Amino acid sequence: MTRKLAQNTNVCGVTAAIAVIDGKWKTALLWLLEGRPHRPGELRRQLPGLSEKVLTQALREMEDDGLVHREVHEGLPLKTVYSLTDFGRDLSEALAPLSDWGHRRLDRLVETQSAS
């Protein structure tokens, strides 16, 4: 899905929701931020393989979509902390049943592979 769909007001609701979480890392970032606010370095350490560039891009897009809040604390060095907005929490709660379904699907796959 392209980033343009996240700004398109002429799509169905499911497409609009998926457009803001599309990509390899956004759902994992949403899940981590659901627990508590994180600094970017913490997020990178918890998601091996996520580059700083991709993390920055994903967080900026999530901020533009109103899902995360970026707070910069003054001082040396500057300290940036990301947290979920209420809108981001709403999305996270909406995705919970989908996550449950995904876990049931994975359990079925394991059962099918074990039976083979």
Stockholm file with secondary structure:
# STOCKHOLM 1.0

chainA/1-116         MTRKLAQNTNVCGVTAAIAVIDGKWKTALLWLLEGRPHRPGELRRQLPGLSEKVLTQALREMEDDGLVHREVHEGLPLKTVYSLTDFGRDLSEALAPLSDWGHRRLDRLVETQSAS
#=GR chainA/1-116 SS CCGGGGGCSSSCHHHHHHHHHCSSSHHHHHHHHHHSCBCHHHHHHHSTTCCHHHHHHHHHHHHHTTSEEEEEECSSSCEEEEEECHHHHHHHHHHHHHHHHHHHHHHHHHHHHHHC
#=GC SS_cons         CCGGGGGCSSSCHHHHHHHHHCSSSHHHHHHHHHHSCBCHHHHHHHSTTCCHHHHHHHHHHHHHTTSEEEEEECSSSCEEEEEECHHHHHHHHHHHHHHHHHHHHHHHHHHHHHHC
//
